[in-house]
């Protein structure tokens, strides 16, 4: 058997919250594994004050979640891994270009926030994509493990790591590994903790929004 690859056109979906023009800040927010953009974006409604535009791209691979009454999406799997990374980087760049066809990038601050699997995706996009970001927030997740931080780390925007004290996916030993890796490569970062598990936390979001 011989494996072949073929580029095809498909329809992607993203959801926005806030003004379509003249936003003071734009937030690109990337959901986690098994989530959908519209549901994820609801967490940001308390931050919608008329000056911020929130953009939630939805991952390209949707699937049913048992017992098959709900649909979720995934940014990638280990199958055809590099092709999936290339596909979502191109897709996210296209979303960025679409947004800044209407917004003035020169007068806008841009935040990139990724939650869980979305954090890994966000770190790759910040390092390898065309978008320019003023800060990167990795929430309940880490920079992609295969990202060459010696080559790409210095170009990353200011980094904030957010983790719940009871997050089963980011226990203390895992968080220590995340910090050790950043320190080993000389990358500055802020660490924010909150009481809770593997979820977004409203008060912490408000704190990050300033």
C-alpha positions as MATLAB code, in Angstrom:
seq = 'XXXXXXXXXXXXXXXXXXXXXXXXXXXXXXXXXXXXXXXXXXXXXXXXXXXXXXXXXXXXXXXXXXXXXXXXXXXXXXXXXXXXXXXXXXXXXXXXXXXXXXXXXXXXXXXXXXXXXXXXXXXXXXXXXXXXXXXXXXXXXXXXXXXXXXXXXXXXXXXXXXXXXXXXXXXXXXXXXXXXXXXXXXXXXXXXXXXXXXXXXXXXXXXXXX';
ca = [
       0.000    0.000    0.000;
       1.144    3.532   -0.767;
      -0.137    6.490    1.229;
      -0.983    9.656   -0.682;
      -1.929   13.170    0.411;
      -4.182   15.587   -1.437;
      -4.944   19.195   -0.542;
      -8.682   19.928   -0.578;
     -10.841   22.924    0.203;
     -13.176   22.708    3.182;
     -15.364   25.004    5.275;
     -14.070   26.034    8.705;
     -16.061   27.751   11.436;
     -15.186   30.493   13.906;
     -17.340   32.490   16.307;
     -16.920   36.105   17.428;
     -18.133   38.167   20.356;
     -17.785   41.946   20.397;
     -17.440   44.781   17.894;
     -16.670   43.910   14.285;
     -14.738   47.186   13.893;
     -12.713   49.574   16.051;
     -12.016   47.148   18.886;
      -9.416   48.285   21.390;
      -8.197   44.716   21.854;
      -8.664   41.410   20.075;
      -8.526   38.059   21.830;
      -8.043   34.860   19.839;
      -9.223   32.054   22.132;
      -8.579   28.399   21.263;
     -10.762   25.763   22.884;
      -9.667   22.467   24.378;
     -10.142   18.878   23.261;
     -13.760   17.855   22.772;
     -15.135   21.387   22.949;
     -16.839   23.608   20.367;
     -16.097   27.265   19.732;
     -19.526   28.714   20.578;
     -19.735   26.969   23.939;
     -16.148   27.892   24.790;
     -16.773   31.532   23.924;
     -19.542   31.796   26.512;
     -16.876   31.946   29.224;
     -15.734   35.295   27.818;
     -19.125   37.008   27.839;
     -18.436   38.776   31.183;
     -15.434   40.448   29.499;
     -17.500   41.793   26.608;
     -17.519   45.517   27.413;
     -17.775   46.808   23.855;
     -14.042   47.417   23.479;
     -12.856   43.821   23.111;
     -13.398   41.469   20.189;
     -13.187   37.768   21.024;
     -12.503   35.347   18.184;
     -12.942   31.610   18.773;
     -11.808   29.443   15.855;
     -13.149   25.899   15.958;
     -10.824   22.961   15.377;
     -11.242   21.247   12.026;
     -11.872   17.695   13.272;
     -15.324   17.166   14.818;
     -16.536   13.930   16.356;
     -19.381   12.554   18.442;
     -18.802   12.274   22.167;
     -20.417    9.278   23.815;
     -23.298    8.635   24.263;
     -23.402   10.389   20.866;
     -25.632   13.235   21.964;
     -22.896   15.868   21.893;
     -20.278   16.918   19.350;
     -16.751   18.042   20.129;
     -13.699   19.014   18.104;
      -9.988   18.287   18.222;
      -7.076   20.294   16.898;
      -5.040   17.216   16.006;
      -4.205   13.599   16.788;
      -1.078   11.553   16.290;
      -2.460   10.302   12.934;
      -1.120   12.292    9.950;
       0.218   14.596   12.627;
       2.305   17.046   10.631;
      -0.388   17.460    7.996;
      -2.932   18.328   10.698;
      -0.530   20.874   12.221;
       0.088   22.453    8.810;
      -3.660   22.527    8.132;
      -4.591   24.278   11.356;
      -1.735   26.768   11.088;
      -2.926   27.765    7.630;
      -6.518   27.947    8.849;
      -5.662   30.086   11.896;
      -3.587   32.435    9.748;
      -6.609   32.829    7.457;
      -8.828   33.708   10.444;
      -6.256   36.261   11.619;
      -6.148   37.845    8.156;
      -9.942   37.967    7.998;
     -10.201   39.707   11.370;
      -7.556   42.309   10.577;
      -9.124   43.076    7.232;
     -11.736   44.837    9.416;
      -9.681   45.848   12.477;
      -6.669   48.167   12.616;
      -3.778   46.034   13.881;
      -1.637   49.116   14.532;
      -4.038   50.423   17.189;
      -5.105   47.062   18.633;
      -3.562   44.892   21.322;
      -3.823   41.190   20.543;
      -4.047   38.377   23.076;
      -3.748   34.707   22.159;
      -5.236   32.360   24.764;
      -5.259   28.583   24.470;
      -6.979   26.218   26.876;
      -5.669   22.653   27.382;
      -5.076   21.189   23.889;
      -5.680   24.712   22.623;
      -2.634   25.903   24.586;
      -0.352   23.627   22.593;
      -2.040   24.778   19.405;
      -1.690   28.433   20.410;
       2.020   28.051   21.120;
       2.642   26.558   17.685;
       0.608   29.305   16.036;
       2.489   32.039   17.921;
       5.841   30.505   16.949;
       5.174   29.282   13.411;
       2.239   31.288   12.052;
       1.986   34.720   10.486;
       0.027   36.366   13.290;
       1.557   38.979   15.596;
       0.497   38.725   19.234;
       1.167   40.959   22.211;
       0.826   38.163   24.748;
       0.329   34.405   24.893;
      -1.720   32.758   27.656;
      -1.402   28.990   28.068;
      -4.258   27.935   30.343;
      -4.250   24.391   31.725;
      -1.676   23.507   29.084;
       1.892   23.947   27.940;
       3.965   25.044   24.986;
       4.091   22.282   22.384;
       6.587   19.681   23.550;
       8.287   19.496   20.144;
       8.567   23.243   19.685;
      12.231   24.230   19.387;
      12.402   26.857   22.129;
      16.002   27.732   21.325;
      14.966   28.680   17.795;
      11.457   30.005   18.392;
      11.331   30.891   22.076;
      12.836   34.387   21.738;
      10.174   35.318   19.165;
       7.250   34.273   21.355;
       5.177   37.084   22.892;
       5.181   37.611   26.680;
       3.947   34.366   28.218;
       1.503   33.670   31.039;
       0.861   30.177   32.392;
      -2.474   29.651   34.199;
      -3.225   26.485   36.156;
      -5.806   25.429   38.700;
      -4.605   24.073   42.018;
      -6.665   20.892   41.491;
      -6.149   20.402   37.777;
      -5.750   16.658   37.274;
      -3.963   17.228   33.962;
      -1.477   19.735   35.435;
      -0.558   18.295   38.860;
       2.310   19.893   40.814;
       4.988   17.651   39.324;
       3.810   18.386   35.782;
       3.694   22.116   36.455;
       7.228   21.911   37.839;
       8.342   20.288   34.576;
       6.689   23.060   32.571;
       8.465   25.742   34.597;
      11.799   23.920   34.471;
      11.634   23.740   30.682;
      10.905   27.456   30.372;
      13.698   28.323   32.780;
      16.120   26.006   31.016;
      15.582   27.948   27.800;
      15.700   31.323   29.517;
      12.070   32.210   28.765;
      10.404   34.707   31.060;
       6.823   33.973   32.115;
       4.173   34.813   34.687;
       2.452   32.021   36.612;
      -1.123   32.480   37.813;
      -2.839   29.907   40.044;
      -6.477   29.697   41.039;
      -8.472   27.405   43.289;
     -10.058   24.860   40.994;
      -9.613   22.166   38.402;
      -9.330   21.795   34.636;
     -11.523   24.711   33.623;
     -11.621   28.411   32.912;
     -12.030   30.551   36.027;
     -14.122   33.717   35.769;
     -12.242   35.845   38.306;
      -8.891   34.938   36.757;
     -10.170   35.856   33.283;
     -11.260   39.226   34.623;
      -7.826   39.707   36.175;
      -6.132   38.938   32.854;
      -8.450   41.337   31.046;
      -7.334   44.142   33.340;
];
